[in-house]
């Protein structure tokens, strides 16, 4: 029997040593370029390291705002405890249960 506790943020916390389900934060496809740029700037300002999305970085290609935003939004989400509010980005982020990694670009 699996017992879970749901905290006030809607996050499921496993009990009895069960592993927590892995999640990633990505940009909503409906996000505007302005929203994506703001998300990139916010995440990079807080992370202090956005080399992954710079030229020659593992996640530079495809060189699109939605790709770059998704990479750094996920880094921010992962580094801040994977809380739902760390993927909100003014309602332009969504939590995915599917690993968005591709090629040499590995999402943590």
C-alpha positions as CSV (number, residue, x, y, z in Angstrom):
1,X,0.0,0.0,0.0
2,X,1.3,3.4,-1.0
3,X,0.6,6.3,1.4
4,X,1.0,9.8,0.1
5,X,0.6,13.2,1.8
6,X,-0.5,16.1,-0.2
7,X,0.7,19.5,1.1
8,X,-1.0,22.8,0.6
9,X,0.8,23.4,-2.7
10,X,-0.8,20.4,-4.3
11,X,2.5,18.5,-4.4
12,X,2.4,14.7,-3.7
13,X,5.0,13.7,-1.2
14,X,5.7,9.9,-1.0
15,X,5.9,8.2,2.3
16,X,7.5,4.9,3.3
17,X,10.6,5.4,1.1
18,X,8.7,5.5,-2.2
19,X,10.5,7.5,-4.9
20,X,8.9,10.8,-5.9
21,X,7.7,11.1,-9.5
22,X,10.2,13.1,-11.6
23,X,8.8,16.3,-13.2
24,X,10.2,19.0,-15.4
25,X,9.2,22.6,-16.1
26,X,8.8,23.8,-19.7
27,X,7.4,26.9,-21.4
28,X,3.8,26.8,-22.6
29,X,3.7,26.7,-26.4
30,X,1.2,29.5,-26.3
31,X,3.7,31.9,-24.5
32,X,4.6,35.1,-26.4
33,X,8.2,36.0,-27.3
34,X,8.0,38.8,-24.7
35,X,7.0,36.3,-22.0
36,X,9.7,33.8,-23.0
37,X,12.4,36.5,-23.0
38,X,11.3,37.7,-19.6
39,X,11.4,34.1,-18.3
40,X,14.9,33.7,-19.8
41,X,16.1,36.9,-18.1
42,X,14.5,36.1,-14.8
43,X,15.8,32.5,-14.6
44,X,19.3,33.5,-15.8
45,X,19.5,36.4,-13.4
46,X,18.7,34.0,-10.5
47,X,20.7,31.0,-11.7
48,X,23.9,33.0,-12.6
49,X,24.8,30.4,-15.2
50,X,23.1,30.0,-18.5
51,X,25.9,28.6,-20.5
52,X,23.7,25.7,-21.7
53,X,21.7,28.1,-23.9
54,X,24.7,30.1,-25.2
55,X,26.4,29.4,-28.5
56,X,28.2,26.1,-28.3
57,X,26.2,25.2,-25.2
58,X,24.5,21.7,-25.1
59,X,21.0,23.2,-25.3
60,X,21.7,26.1,-27.7
61,X,20.0,24.4,-30.7
62,X,17.4,24.8,-31.6
63,X,18.1,28.5,-31.2
64,X,14.6,29.5,-30.3
65,X,13.1,31.5,-27.4
66,X,10.8,28.6,-26.5
67,X,13.7,26.1,-26.3
68,X,16.0,28.4,-24.4
69,X,13.2,29.5,-22.0
70,X,12.2,25.8,-21.3
71,X,15.8,24.9,-20.5
72,X,16.4,27.7,-18.0
73,X,12.9,27.6,-16.6
74,X,13.5,23.9,-15.8
75,X,16.9,24.7,-14.3
76,X,15.2,27.3,-12.0
77,X,12.4,24.9,-11.1
78,X,14.8,22.0,-10.3
79,X,17.2,24.2,-8.3
80,X,14.3,25.7,-6.2
81,X,12.8,22.5,-5.0
82,X,10.5,21.5,-7.8
83,X,7.6,23.3,-6.3
84,X,4.6,24.1,-8.6
85,X,5.1,27.8,-7.9
86,X,8.6,27.7,-9.2
87,X,7.2,26.8,-12.6
88,X,4.5,29.4,-12.8
89,X,6.4,32.2,-14.5
90,X,3.2,34.3,-14.6
91,X,1.3,31.4,-16.0
92,X,3.6,30.7,-18.9
93,X,5.2,27.6,-17.5
94,X,3.8,24.1,-17.2
95,X,5.0,21.0,-15.4
96,X,5.6,17.9,-17.5
97,X,6.0,14.3,-16.6
98,X,7.8,13.6,-19.9
99,X,11.5,14.2,-20.0
100,X,12.1,17.0,-22.5
101,X,15.8,16.1,-23.0
102,X,17.1,15.7,-26.5
103,X,20.5,15.0,-28.1
104,X,23.2,16.3,-25.9
105,X,20.8,18.6,-24.0
106,X,19.9,16.8,-20.8
107,X,17.3,18.3,-18.5
108,X,18.3,17.5,-14.9
